Amino acid sequence: MSAELWFCACLAVVAYTFAGYPLLAIALASRRGSTPLTGSDQPPITIVIAARDEAERIVARLRNAFDSDYPAAQLRVLLIDDGSHDDTARLAESLADPRICVLRQTPSQGKAAALNRAMQHVRTELTVYADARQSFERGTLAALVAPFADAEVAVVSGELHMRANSRGGHAVAADGSYLRIERALRRAESRLRWAHAACGAVYAIRTATFRPLPAELILDDVYTPLQALQRGKRIWLARGARAFDVPGSAIGQEFQRKLRTLAGNWQLLRLQPWLLNPRRNPAWFAFVSHKLARLIAPWALLGALLAAALAQQPWIHAAFWVQVASYIVALIALGAPGWVRHLPLCTAAGSFVVLNGAALLSLPIFLTTRSLRQLWRT
């Protein structure tokens, strides 16, 4: 294959991944999408939080969980402390709230093992999963519960939002371009019955849906919804269920989170090979176009760069310098965020490079890391 054809093929992969598929899904959802039934019942629920070394924020997180318009008598929080070296468990117990149950897992065995143990103690029909890092909006719990009035719904996901007024956040980490596109895409997939994952910071399941998680699992928020999907159940995204996060001051923190998530996608393919079988995966098209394509796209970007450098056609060779210039802008956004904080295209370029850099490294990390469990941080 000539350099010119290789460049066009790589460019097509990138264009489909980041523009073609999202636009297709959004367009189809506006014409063919459906919504589940919703109800007003507010049954007892258990909020499960797996935490490790979260002493600085666990008290605020627990108070936020109860600062809800959901009936207080219907709420229970089950905190599983995964081998913390600080006072996470002691501080949670110091609140002396009978609705809080604290379990200790020593030594640390990872999030999957923590959730498996916690679920043995859940007695409510619905379970809500939350992280120690984020906080919920007051109406989040009611919004998560309402779609379970539809018997087809087994998993309800919320949405993650970055607080725009946070101080000290890195400009690229705070950039909302990626999250806005991702939310729009997930809403469309939800309406089309293509949804195949939940937002780990805020989602709920029918407790009976839960299946024990593999010991080294990274992405419980994808694994559990997929088990429901395989059994013909529906995954819904509730726009009124919102969790809020604060961008980190170091871009390395954001990169590490993305690297963990993307390495977890490779792990899912190893654990669940049926995902690549269109006869067994009801959301095969969406899974390949959304999850798998995001893992392949950075390699296509690298291929497009090399092909453009080798191409004889002047317009393609010129594309090499356009790409180089774009990456330089992105690096400036990463290295000197203060210079470009008010230039959306620059911060978006930085976000794009962080995402694809993490995706590029996710495969070698997955192949060379003996235990992916060490990548977990709440």
DRENGUFI-910469 format. One record per residue: residue in three letters; x, y, z of N, C-alpha, C, O, CB in turn. Coordinates in steps of 0.02 Angstrom, whole numbers, plus 50000, padded with zeros to 5 digits. Glycine has a CB too. Layout:
! DRENGUFI-910469
AlaXYZXYZXYZXYZXYZ/...
This chain:
! DRENGUFI-910469
Met500424994050000500005000050000500445006250000500915006850039499525000050062/Ser500285010949955500675017149951500575021350014500105020450051500485021049889/Ala501035026050024500985030550081500345034650078500035036150130501595035250084/Glu500145036550017499545040550009498915036650030498495039250066499475042749935/Leu498875030350008498295026250027498295024750102497775024650134498295019649987/Trp498885023550128498945022150200498725028250240498375027550291499665020250218/Phe498915034150218498715040350252497955041050252497645042650303499045046450219/Cys497645039850193496915040550188496555035450231496055036950263496695039850115/Ala496825029250233496505024050274496545025850348496055025050384496845017250260/Cys497125028150370497205030050440496755035950457496445036150511497935031650455/Leu496725040750412496305046650423495575044650428495195047550467496405051850368/Ala495365039750388494675037450389494505034350457493955035350483494545032450332/Val494965030450485494855027350550494765032650604494305032250645495455022750569/Val495195037750602495155043150652494505047050644494175048550693495765047850646/Ala494325048650582493725052550569493095048850591492645051750619493685054350495/Tyr493075042350577492495038350597492445037950673491895038550701492535031350567/Thr493005036950706493015036050779492765042250815492345041750860493705034250803/Phe493025048050796492895054050835492355058550807492135063250840493525057950841/Ala492135057250745491605061350716491055057250684490465058250698491905066050664/Gly491245052550640490745048750603490265044850647489665045550640491085044050556/Tyr490535040650691490095036650733489675040850781489075039750787490505031650773/Pro489975045850817489555049950860488995053450823488425053750848489975055050895/Leu489135056150764488615059550726488085054750702487485056350703488925063150666/Leu488285048750682487815043650660487355041650718486745041350710488185037450633/Ala487645040350776487245038250833486755043650855486175042250869487695036350892/Ile486985049850857486555055350878485985056350828485415057650848486955061850884/Ala486135055850763485625056650712485105051050716484505052450711485945056850643/Leu485325044850724484855039250728484435039750791483835038050790485245032650727/Ala484735041850846484365042350909483805047350905483275046450937484835044050966/Ser483905052750867483385057850862482785055350823482235058150829483665064050829/Arg482875050150782482325047550741482045040950767481445039650762482565046650670/Arg482485036750793482275029950811482345028350885482185022850906482685025050772/Gly482565033050924482685031750994482045030851035481515033051015483085037251024/Ser482115027551091481555026451136481775027551208482375027251223481255019351128/Thr481295028851252481445029851322481055024851364480505022951345481285037151344/Pro481325022651421480965017851463480425021351504480405027451508481445014151510/Leu479985017351533479505019951580479855022551642480385019951661478975014651598/Thr479575027551673479855029951737479305029951789478715030451773480165037051728/Gly479505029551852479025029451906479215034151961479755037251959478945022451933/Ser478795034852011478925039452066479075035752131479195038952183478325043952076/Asp479065029152130479215025352191479935026752213480375027652171479105017752179/Gln480045026852278480715027952307480855022452358480805023652418480765035052339/Pro481035016552334481155010852378481815011452415482215015852399481145004252337/Pro481935007252465482575007352499483155006052451483095001852406482585002152556/Ile483705009552459484285008552417484915008452460484945011352514484335014152363/Thr485425005052434486075004852467486585008052421486655006152363486284997552484/Ile486945012952448487495016152410488145012652431488325012752489487525023952424/Val488485009752383489105006252396489695010552374489715012852316489114999352360/Ile490165011652419490765015552404491375011352423491455009552481490765022352443/Ala491785009852375492425006452388492965011952392493025015952346492605001152332/Ala493345012052446493825017452457494485014852484494515009752518493535022652505/Arg495005018452468495665016952495496045023452505496125027352458496055012152449/Asp496275024652566496665030652582496295037052562496565041352528497345030452547/Glu495675037552585495255043352569495065047352631494525050352634494625041052534/Ala495505047552680495355051052743495205058452732494795061252769495925050252792/Glu495515061452683495425068652672494725070452649494495076052660495925071052621/Arg494375065852616493725067652588493155062952605492595064052583493775068152515/Ile493285057652644492755052752654492175055552695491595053852680493025046652689/Val492305059752744491755062652784491305067052741490695066452744492035066752843/Ala491615071352700491225075652655490835071352605490265073052588491695080552618/Arg491135065852583490795061552534490185058252565489655057852533491275056152506/Leu490245055852625489685052652658489125057552674488535056052666489915049252723/Arg489305063552696488795068652709488435070552644487835071752644489115074952741/Asn488805070952590488495072452526487995066952505487475068452477489025073252472/Ala488165060752520487715055252502487035055952536486525054052507488035048552520/Phe487035058652597486405059452634486085066352621485515067452641486525058552708/Asp486445070852590486175077452574485795076952508485995079752457486745082852569/Ser485245073452510484865071752451484125072952463483905073152521484985064452429/Asp483755073652409483025074252418482695067452421482075066952422482735078452362/Tyr483105062152421482835055352429482665054352503483035056752546483355049952403/Pro482125050752519481925049752589482495046952632482775041752615481325045052594/Ala482665050252685483235048352727483165041252755483655037652761483305053252785/Ala482545039252770482435032652799482555027052749482615021252767481735032152826/Gln482575028852685482655023852633483385023052610483525019252564482225025652574/Leu483835026752642484535026852621484975022852669484885023052730484795033952616/Arg485445019152640485965015752679486615016252639486605015552578485775008252694/Val487165017552673487815017852640488245012152666488315011252727488155024652652/Leu488535008452621488995003052638489685005052613489805004952552488754996152609/Leu490135006752659490815008752641491275002752652491314999952707491055014852683/Ile491635000852599492124995552605492814998552599493005001252547492014990052550/Asp493204998052653493875000852656494374995552633494464990352665494055003352729/Asp494694996952576495144992052546495864993052570496284995652534495114992452469/Gly495994991052632496674991152658496984998052663497584998852649497104987052616/Ser496605003052683496875009852689497435010152740497435006452790496325014852707/His497915014652727498455015952775498325022152817498735024152858499125016652738/Asp497745025252806497565031152844496925029752885496765023952898497455037252797/Asp496585035052905496005034352950495335034252912494825036352940495995039953000/Thr495325031852851494705031852812494135028552850493605031552859494815028352745/Ala494235022452872493695018752906493515021952973492925022552989493905011452917/Arg494015023953012493875026853077493475033353071493015034453111494535028253114/Leu493635037553022493275043853013492545042552992492095046053014493625048152961/Ala492445037552950491765035852930491355033552991490775035352999491765030352876/Glu491665029453033491325026953092491205032553143490725032253182491725021353125/Ser491635037653142491565043153191490925047153180490715050853225492165047753187/Leu490615046653121489995050153109489415047253150488905050453160489825049953035/Ala489515041053172489025037753215488315037953186487835039053222489025040953284/Asp488275036853121487625036753087487425029453077487785025753044487655040653019/Pro486855027353104486655020353098486525018153026486495012153012486035019053138/Arg486465022952981486365021152910487015019552874487005017352817486015026852874/Ile487575020552909488235019152879488515012652906488575011752967488725024952892/Cys488685008152861489005001852880489715001952851489805003052791488594995552855/Val490215000952893490915001052871491194993952874491174990752926491335005952915/Leu491464991752818491804985252814492544986452800492714991152764491484980652759/Arg492974982352829493684982952817493944976852779493774971252796494064983752884/Gln494344978152729494664972852690495424973752697495714978352668494434973052614/Thr495734969152734496444969652748496784962952735496554957752758496574971852821/Pro497344963052696497644968852663497244970652600496744967552584498374967352644/Ser497474975852566497134978152506497104972552454497604969252440497484984352476/Gln496504971552426496414966452374496144969352309496024965652261495934961052400/Gly496054975952307495814979052246495074980452248494704977752289495974974752187/Lys494854984652201494154986852200493674981252185493144980852216494064992352149/Ala493854976752139493394971252121493244966952182492664965352195493694967052065/Ala493764965052219493664961052279493264964852331492854961952367494344958852308/Ala493384971352336493014975552384492274975552367491854974852411493294982652385/Leu492114976452304491404976652284491084969752293490504969252313491344978952211/Asn491454964452277491174957752287490984956652360490454954052374491684952452264/Arg491424958752405491274957852477490694962252498490254960052534491894959452519/Ala490694968452474490154973052493489474970452471488994970852509490274979952463/Met489434967752411488794965452384488504959652424487904958352419488864963552312/Gln488914956152462488664950752504488244953552562487864949852594489234946552531/His488314959952575487964963152631487384967552609487054970552651488454967152672/Val487264968052544486724972252519486064968452524486004962852500486854974552446/Arg485564971652554484914968352563484354972052526483774969852529484744967952637/Thr484504977452493483994981152456483964978852384484434975952358484144988652459/Glu483394980052352483314977852282483724981952233483884979652179482584978252263/Leu483894988152252484284992452209484934994352244484954995552305483884998752190/Thr485474994552206486134996452231486405002252189486375001952128486634990452230/Val486645007352223486955013052189487705012852203487925011952259486655019852214/Tyr488105013652150488835013752157489085020952153488865024852110489175009352103/Ala489545022552197489835029252198490575028652213490795023652241489485033852250/Asp490955033752196491665034152213491755039252269491335043552280492095036052151/Ala492315038752303492465043552357492655050352328492605055352363493035040852401/Arg492875050552267493135056752237492595061752220492685067752230493535055152176/Gln492035059452193491515063952168490965065352219490945062252272491215061152105/Ser490525070052202489945071552243489325071352199489365072052138490005078552277/Phe488745070152231488105069652194487715076252199487755079752249487685063852222/Glu487345077752147486835082952150486245080352191486145074252196486615085152078/Arg485865084852220485345082752267484825078052236484585073552270484985088852294/Gly484655079052173484145074852141484405068552108484025065152074483785078852092/Thr485045067052117485355061552081485055054752098484905050752054486095061352095/Leu484955053352162484705046752182484005045452155483855040052131484705046052258/Ala483565050452159482895049652132482905048552057482525044552030482455055752149/Ala483355052152022483415051351950483675044451931483475041651879483875056651921/Leu484115041651971484365034851958483835029551968483805024651932484965033352002/Val483405030652018482915025552036482315025451989482045020151975482675026752107/Ala482105031251964481485031751925481435026951866480905023951857481415038751899/Pro481955025951825481885021451767481805014151785481625010151741482485022151722/Phe481935012151847481845005151865481115003151868480954997351880482175003751932/Ala480665007951858479955006351851479835002151789479334998551785479535012751848/Asp480295002551741480264998551680480624991951693481214991951710480585002251619/Ala480274986351686480554979851703481144977951659481554973751679480014974551697/Glu481194981051600481764979451556482414982551579482954980151561481604981851486/Val482364987751619482964991451640483304987851698482994986451749482784998651660/Ala483954986351689484344983051742484904987451768485134986551824484624976651716/Val485114992351728485654996851747485465003951727485235005051671486344994651714/Val485575008651772485455015751757486095019551774486345019351830484835018551798/Ser486345023051724486955026951733486785034351740486285036751712487445025851675/Gly487195037851777487155045151780487685048151736487985044751694487215047651852/Glu487815054651745488305058251704488815061651749488655063851804487965063351659/Leu489425061951725489965065351762490065072351733490125073251672490615061351758/His490085077351777490205084251757490795087051796490905085351854489565088651770/Met491185091251762491735094751796491475101451822491105104951788492335095851747/Arg491685103251882491495109651910491905115151877492515115351883491585109851987/Ala491565119651840491905124851802492245129951846492725133151825491415128351757/Asn492015130751908492295135951950492825133351998493005136752047491745139251989/Ser493075127351985493605124652029494235128652022494385131351969493735117252013/Arg494615129052077495225132952076495835128352070495855122952099495275137252139/Gly496325130652033496945126952029496935121051982497435117551977497125124752095/Gly496385119851948496355114251902496755115551840496775121251815495635112651884/His497085110451815497455111051752496975112651696496435109751692497855104651737/Ala497155117251651496695119451598496465113651555495885113251536497035124651554/Val496925108951539496735103251497496285098451535495795095951508497365099651473/Ala496455097151598496035092651638495335095551648494855091751652496355091251706/Ala495295102151651494645105351662494245106151598493645107551601494745111951694/Asp494565105351540494215106351477493645101451470493735095451480494705105551417/Gly493045103951453492455099751452492265097151383491745093951376491885103351479/Ser492675098451333492505096451265492385088951259491885086651232493045098551216/Tyr492865085051285492805077851281492195075351318491825071151292493435074551309/Leu492085077751380491515075551419490855077251386490385073251388491545078451488/Arg490805083151356490175085051323490025080451264489455078251255490215092451298/Ile490535078951225490435074351168490265067451193489815064051166491065074151123/Glu490615065251244490495058551271489795057951300489465052851290491015056851325/Arg489565063051335488885062851363488365062551307487885058751312488755068951407/Ala488455066651254487975066651199487955059751165487425057351147488155072051147/Leu488545056651157488575050051126488235044851170487855040651145489305048151112/Arg488375045051234488075040051278487315040851283486955035851289488385040551348/Arg487075046951281486355048051280486045044851217485525041551221486185055551282/Ala486375045851161486125043051098486135035351101485645032151082486545045451038/Glu486675032451125486715025151130486175022551177485895017151166487405023051155/Ser486035026251230485525024151277484835023851243484465019051253485505028851337/Arg484675028851205484025029051171483975023651117483425021251103483915036051139/Leu484535021651088484535016651035484595009451062484605004651023485105017950987/Arg484645008751127484775002351160485464999651142485574993551142484234997251139/Trp485925004051128486615002251113487065003251174487655001551172486885006351055/Ala486805005951228487225007351286487535000851312487204995751316486815010751343/His488175001151330488534995251351488994996651411489404992451429488934992451293/Ala488915002451442489335004251499488975009351541488465012251520490025007051476/Ala489225010451601488955015551646489515020151667490105018751655488605012251708/Cys489335025651699489835030251727490005027851797489575027651841489565037651728/Gly490635025951807490835022951870490715027251931490645024651986491555021251868/Ala490675033851922490575038351979489855038552002489715040752058490795045251960/Val489385036251958488675036751976488265032051933488085033751876488425044151969/Tyr488115026151959487655021651924487315016951973487555015952029488025017651870/Ala486755014151951486365009751994486175003451956486135003451895485725013352019/Ile486074998151994485874991751964485314988552006485234990152064486484986951958/Arg484944984051975484534979552014485024974752048485424971552014483994975751969/Thr484984974252112485474970252149485514963152124486054960152124485294970252222/Ala484954960352102484944953552076485354952852011485534947351992484234951252064/Thr485494958451979485874958451917486614956951930486964954351886485804965051880/Phe486854958551989487574958152003487834951051997487524946252020487714960752073/Arg488404950451965488784944251962489474945651989489754951051976488814941451889/Pro489774940952027490444942152055490944944552002490954941951946490704935852089/Leu491354949452021491834952351975492484948451976492704946152029491964959751994/Pro492804947551918493474944351917493954948251961493914954351967493744943951845/Ala494414944651993494834947652045495234953652022495314958452059495314942452071/Glu495494953551961495934958951937495554964351898495864968851870496484956051894/Leu494894963851896494494968351854494604975751870494624977651928493764966651860/Ile494674979751818494734986951826494064990451816493894994951855495244989751775/Leu493674988451766493074992151746492434988551767492104985351726493074993151671/Asp492264989051831491624986151854491034989651820490514986651810491564986751930/Asp491124996151803490585000051773490464998251700489985000751670490735007351779/Val490874993951671490744991351605490574983951610490114981551576491364992351559/Tyr490934980351652490824973051659490114971551682489774967351652491324970151709/Thr489884974851735489214973351761488664975151712488214971051702489114977151826/Pro488664981051680488154982451629488164977351572487634975451547488254989351601/Leu488754975051553488794970251498488474963551516488184960251473489524969051478/Gln488534961551580488204955351601487444956051595487104951351576488394953651674/Ala487184961951612486464963151605486264963351532485754960451512486264969651639/Leu486674966651491486524967151420486504960251387486074958951345487054971551385/Gln486964955951406486984949251377486354945251392486164940851354487604945451403/Arg486034946951448485414943451467484794946951442484234945551464485374942651542/Gly484874951651395484314954851363484024960751401483484963151383483784950051353/Lys484364963251452484134968951490484374975451459484814975651416484364968351563/Arg484074980851483484224987451454484644991651502484574991351563483584991151437/Ile485104995551473485505000351509485275007351490485235008951430486274999451495/Trp485115011451539484845018051525485285023451557485575022351610484125018651551/Leu485325029151524485685034851551485185040151575484795042651535486175037851499/Ala485205041651639484745046551668485095053351672485565054151711484495044351738/Arg484875058051632485205064551629485165068451694485585072751708484915068751573/Gly484655066951734484575070651796485015068051853485035071051907483865070251818/Ala485365062551840485815059751891486525062151876486845059751829485775051851891/Arg486755066851916487395070051900487885069551959487715070852017487285077351881/Ala488495067651942489045067751990489535073151968489615074451908489405060751994/Phe489845076352017490305081752002491015080052025491115077052078490075088252036/Asp491485081951983492195080851999492565087451994492315092251966492505075551951/Val493155087552022493585093452019494215091551981494555086852001493755096152090/Pro494395095251928494995093551891495625094051933495685098651974495065097951830/Gly496085089451925496705089451963497165095051941497125097551885497055082851957/Ser497615096951986498095102251970498655099751926498995103651894498375105252034/Ala498745093151923499275090151882498965086051827498535081751840499765085751925/Ile499165087251765498885083651708499055076251712498705072051683499135086551642/Gly499595074551749499775067551756499235063451790499155057551776500415066951795/Gln498855066551836498315063051870497765061051820497515055451821498015067351926/Glu497595065751776497085064351725497335059051677496955054551657496905070751687/Phe497965059451658498255054551613498245047651644498075042751611498975056451594/Gln498415047151708498415040751742497725037651745497645031651737498695041451813/Arg497205041751757496525039151759496315036451691496005031151686496035044651782/Lys496475040251638496295037851571496685031551553496405027051521496425043451520/Leu497315031251571497715025351557497425019251591497395013851561498445026451579/Arg497215019951653496905014451690496275012051655496175006051646496755016551762/Thr495845016751636495215015051604495335011451537495005006451522494795021251593/Leu495785014051497495905011151430496255004451434496115000051394496315015951388/Ala496705003651482497004997051493496464992151515496484986251498497574997451546/Gly495984994651553495424990451574495004988051516494704982651520494994994151622/Asn494964991851462494594989651404494924983651370494594979051347494514995451354/Trp495594983851367495954977951340495824971851385495744966251360496714979351335/Gln495814973051450495694967651497494994964551485494914958451488495754970051569/Leu494504968851472493824966351459493804961751398493464956651399493344972251448/Leu494184963551347494194959351287494494952551302494284947451273494594962751231/Arg494984952351347495274945951366494784941851409494724935751400495934946951405/Leu494444945251455493984941751500493324939851467493024934751484493834946051560/Gln493104943951418492454943051386492524943051310492304947751277491954948551409/Pro492834937851281492934937851208492284937951168492294939551109493324931751189/Trp491724936151200491084936351165490894943351142490454944151100490534933551210/Leu491214948451171491064955351152491204956651078490904961051048491464960151195/Leu491664952851049491844953750979491414949450932491524949450872492574952150969/Asn490944945850961490504941550920489834944950910489444945750957490404934550955/Pro489684947050848489054950750837488424946550851487884949350860489024953150766/Arg488494939950852487914935750866487774935350941487204933850961488034928750839/Arg488274936650982488184936151054488154942851089487884943351144488744932051083/Asn488414947951058488424954651089487874958951058487944961051000489114957951079/Pro487334960251094486784964251066486984971351048486664974551006486214964651116/Ala487514973851078487754980651063488434980351027488854984651036487814984851128/Trp488514975250986489164974150953489384980250912489954982450918489134968050907/Phe488934982950872489124988550829489354994450871489854997650855488524990650785/Ala488994996050924489185001650967489825000151005490245004551013488625003151016/Phe489904993951028490514992251065491134992951021491634995751043490454985051093/Val491094990450960491664990950914491794998150895492365000450893491544986650851/Ser491255001850881491325008750857491535013650913491845018650899490685011150827/His491355012050974491485016551030492105014351069492605018051072490875016851077/Lys492075008451099492615006251141493235004051102493785006451113492385000551185/Leu493134999351055493704996551019494035001750974494645001950969493484990550977/Ala493635005750940493915010850895494345015850933494835018350906493355014450858/Arg494165017450995494565022151035495255019351051495735023051060494195023951100/Leu495295012651053495945009451066496375009151003496995009051007495845002451093/Ile496055008950946496415008450882496605015250854497115015950821495995004650831/Ala496195020250868496285026950838496975029950849497255032750801495775031650867/Pro497285029450908497955032550915498485029350871498955032650850498175032150987/Trp498405022850858498865019550812498755022050741499225022650702498785011850815/Ala498125023650725497975026550659498255033650655498495035650602497215026650647/Leu498225037350709498525044050709499275043650697499555047650659498385047550776/Leu499605038950730500325038050720500475035950648500955038250618500595032750769/Gly500055031450622500145029350552500045035050503500405035550454499665023650536/Ala499555039350517499425045150473500015049950473500195052750422498795048750494/Leu500325050850531500905055250536501495052550496501815056250459501105056150610/Leu501625046150503502185043150467502055042950392502505044250352502325036050492/Ala501435041350373501265041050301501305047850269501545048450212500565038150292/Ala501085053050304501125059850276501845062050268502005065750221500745064750322/Ala502285059850313502985061650307503315058350246503775061150217503365059650370/Leu503065052450227503355048750172503005049850105503265047950053503355041350188/Ala502425052950106502025053750045502365058349995502725062950013501335056350062/Gln502225057049931502495061249877502015066749857502215072049832502655056949817/Gln501365065649868500875070649851500975076849895500995076249956500155067749859/Pro501035082749865501165088749905500635090149959500805092050015501215094849860/Trp499995089049942499475090749991499485085950051499325087950107498795090549958/Ile499685079750038499725074950094500355076450135500345076050196499735067650068/His500895078050100501515079750136501405085950179501675086550234502095080750087/Ala500995090650153500845096650192500455094950255500505098250306500445101650150/Ala500055089450251499675087250309500135085150366499945085350425499205081550290/Phe500745083050348501225081250400501375087250444501395086650506501875078450369/Trp501485093050413501665099050452501055101650490501135104650544501935104450405/Val500465100650462499855102550499499805098450563499635101050616499225101550455/Gln499945091950557499915087650616500445089550667500315089850727500005080350596/Val501055090850643501595092850688501405099250725501505099850786502255093850649/Ala501135104150688500935110450719500395109350772500405112450825500695115450666/Ser499925104950757499385103450804499655100350868499435102050923498865098850772/Tyr500135095850861500415092550920500835097550961500855097051022500855086650899/Ile501155102250928501525107450964501055111751006501205113351063501925111850915/Val500485113650975499985117451012499735113451073499655116251127499385119250966/Ala499615107051063499385102851117499905102451173499725102651232499225095751092/Leu500535101851155501065101551205501125108051244501275108051304501735099851172/Ile501015113551210501015120051245500445120251296500525122651352500945125851195/Ala499865117651275499285117551321499425113151381499195114551436498665114951284/Leu499815107751371499975103351426500515106251471500485105751532500195096551399/Gly501015109351439501585111751478501505118751507501785120251559502185111751436/Ala501115122951473501005129851497500265131551492500075135751452501435134951455/Pro499855128351533499125129251528498905136451538498385138451510498785124951579/Gly499275140351577499075147251588499075151451525498695156251520499525150351638/Trp499495149651477499535153351415498915152351371498735156851333500155151451376/Val498595146551377498065144851330497395143651364496925141051333498255138751290/Arg497345145451428496745143851466496105146551433495575143351439496795146751536/His496155152251399495555155251369495515153951293495145157251258495545162751382/Leu495905149051269495885147151199495615140051194495995135251200496595147751165/Pro494955139251183494645132651185494965127451139495045121651158493925133251167/Leu495155129451078495435124651032496105121951057496285116151044495525127750963/Cys496475126151093497115123951119497025118851175497355113651176497525129951144/Thr496585120351222496475115651277496145109251252496285103851277496035118851331/Ala495715109851201495415103851171495955099551138495925093451142494875105851120/Ala496445102751106496995099051075497395095351129497605089651119497455103751035/Gly497505098751185497855095551240497475089551267497765084351280497985100451296/Ser496825090251275496405084751298496425078851249496445073051269495675087051307/Phe496415080451184496435075351132497085071351136497085065251129496355078551063/Val497645074851147498285071451151498335067251214498605061651212498855076551150/Val498075069651270498075065751331497675059351322497905053951340497785069851390/Leu497075059951293496655054051282496995048951237497015043051253495985056251252/Asn497255051251181497555046551133498245044151154498445038651137497595049851065/Gly498605048351192499235045951219499115040251268499485035351269499605051651253/Ala498605041051310498435035751357498195029451320498365023851340497895038051406/Ala497805030451267497575024651228498155021151194498155014951189497055026951175/Leu498645024951170499225021951137499625017651186499865012251168499675027451107/Leu499695020151247500095016451297499705010951332499995006751365500365021351348/Ser499045011051325498635006251362498784999051344498774994651387497895007751351/Leu498914997751279499064990851259499724988351289499724983051320499084990351183/Pro500284992051280500894989551312500844989151388501134984551419501474994051294/Ile500474993751420500384993251493499994986951510500164983451558500004999551519/Phe499474985551472499074979551485499494973251476499434968451515498464979351437/Leu499914973151425500314967251409500894966151458501114960551468500574967651339/Thr501134971551487501734970951529501614971551604502054969951644502224976251509/Thr501014973851624500874974551695500624967851723500134965051701500344980051707/Arg500984965551773500824958951801500144958951834499764954251827501354956851851/Ser499984964251871499344964751906499034971651892499284976751915499434963651983/Leu498494971751853498164978051839497824980951901497644986851902497654977151783/Arg497744976951952497434979252013497804985152043497504989452076497394973652064/Gln498464985452032498854990852061498704997652028498905002852054499594989352054/Leu498344997551971498165003751938497565007151971497415012851956498015002451865/Trp497215003452016496605006252043496735011752093497145011152139496195000752076/Arg496385017252082496345022552132495625024952129495345025652075496865028452120/Thr495305026352186494615028552184494575035652159494025038452154494295028052254/
